[in-house]
């Protein structure tokens, strides 16, 4: 009965959002929410996206459904942007944001016979919930030491070797959330070899293209996987790269043998139909309009590079600081919006209660959410709680 349903624990990030909202202090600092903010603490709409919206407003003649696959030209352009020439052989479907693409991908894995998904930990807090919702068994493998800020490949490669053929392994393509620690070229090669040898499906989460080393280099890992692993599933988000968070712009791509592509596409259609039926249009149409026009594409590329440079500048300032025993210098070598600081729960609680500095319970900070005006106060707060 509905009247007897038991409450669920609040999502960890939503809990922090609510705590920050309810804090009356004027100088509080929000490093929890995963959105880019400029030097003024704002998340502006990209000029290229605004122009795309203007054109759509003037030219769009219908709001009918875009079809079950979604905006096919959007899928083509996003695929080429992320995967290059490999995109033409992939099965694709538009999804409800990157999160929707992940859920659809996990459901697809289960439909294809997978029983388990290896999750390198620490990982994004929503990954476990999505795996569980698809009724897959999660296999945790610790691959990163937060105290030393170092990747350990050995347990990850051993974990992949223990999977059964057809199981999945989830990998983040670039700008790792919550660590900022990305695989290098040799590590991607080792991962591809391990996946191919174990005959598992590599499931790549691509959410932050352009935020790390630039569009092309950020795509190196997923392109290497596509070149060397027979079965690949890729969840692609447009939220960060185009600043269209609320528009829920996502896509799912599947690499399969040529004889299996039609079956893969039909399964994606069936899974989507029983979930959201048809995808939203506006955000994908904006992205398509930007990528299809040379002028808008160049404008967007320049704006994206400005975001990347701002993140690099903030990382450099954090890395140059001395905060007792914290390994701040390693932040400069990490990529994208996030880093996870080696703080205890008591220290994280003290930062919130005594200094109005909010981060997740794991110590993840949104580097891209720290305004320049708050830099010194944040560092002083860290110095006050970190021994």
JOWORA-V157243 format. One record per backbone hydrogen bond with DSSP energy under -0.5 kcal/mol. CO is the residue of the C=O (numbers start at 1). NH is the residue of the N-H. If there is no record, write none. Layout:
((CO	NH) (CO	NH))
//
This chain:
((1	4) (2	5) (11	15) (12	16) (13	17) (14	18) (15	19) (16	20) (17	21) (18	22) (19	23) (20	23) (25	28) (29	31) (29	358) (31	366) (33	35) (38	41) (42	38) (42	44) (46	50) (47	51) (48	52) (49	53) (50	54) (51	55) (52	56) (53	57) (54	58) (55	59) (56	60) (67	279) (69	94) (70	72) (71	75) (72	76) (73	77) (74	78) (75	79) (76	80) (77	81) (78	82) (79	83) (80	84) (83	86) (84	87) (85	88) (86	89) (87	90) (91	254) (93	252) (95	97) (95	250) (96	100) (97	101) (98	102) (99	103) (100	104) (101	105) (102	106) (103	107) (104	108) (105	109) (106	110) (107	111) (108	112) (109	114) (110	113) (115	137) (116	168) (117	139) (118	120) (118	170) (119	141) (121	143) (121	144) (124	127) (124	128) (126	130) (127	131) (128	132) (129	133) (130	134) (131	136) (132	135) (137	117) (138	140) (139	119) (141	121) (143	152) (144	146) (145	149) (145	150) (150	145) (151	153) (152	156) (153	157) (154	158) (155	159) (156	160) (157	161) (158	162) (160	163) (164	167) (167	201) (168	118) (169	203) (170	120) (171	173) (171	205) (176	178) (176	180) (179	340) (180	182) (180	335) (184	188) (185	189) (186	190) (187	191) (188	192) (189	193) (190	194) (191	195) (192	196) (193	197) (194	198) (195	199) (195	200) (196	199) (199	166) (200	202) (201	169) (201	203) (202	204) (202	233) (203	171) (203	205) (204	206) (204	235) (205	173) (205	207) (206	237) (207	240) (208	211) (211	336) (214	218) (215	219) (216	219) (217	220) (219	223) (220	224) (221	225) (222	226) (223	227) (224	228) (225	228) (225	229) (230	232) (231	202) (232	255) (233	204) (234	236) (234	253) (235	206) (236	251) (238	242) (238	244) (239	243) (239	244) (240	243) (244	247) (245	248) (248	97) (248	250) (249	238) (249	239) (250	95) (251	236) (252	93) (253	234) (254	91) (254	256) (255	232) (257	260) (257	261) (258	261) (260	264) (261	265) (262	266) (263	267) (264	268) (265	269) (266	270) (267	271) (268	272) (269	273) (270	274) (272	275) (272	276) (272	277) (276	278) (281	285) (282	286) (283	287) (284	288) (285	289) (286	290) (287	291) (288	292) (289	293) (290	293) (292	294) (293	297) (294	298) (295	299) (296	300) (297	301) (298	302) (299	303) (300	304) (301	305) (302	306) (303	307) (304	308) (305	309) (306	310) (307	311) (308	312) (309	313) (310	314) (311	315) (312	316) (313	317) (314	318) (315	319) (316	320) (317	321) (318	321) (321	323) (323	326) (326	328) (327	330) (328	331) (329	332) (330	333) (330	334) (331	334) (337	367) (337	368) (339	341) (339	365) (341	343) (344	348) (345	349) (346	350) (347	351) (348	352) (349	353) (350	354) (350	355) (351	355) (351	357) (352	356) (356	29) (356	358) (358	31) (360	363) (363	341) (364	360) (365	339) (365	367) (366	369) (367	370) (368	37) (369	371) (371	374) (372	375) (374	378) (375	379) (376	380) (377	381) (378	382) (379	383) (380	384) (381	385) (382	385) (382	386))
//
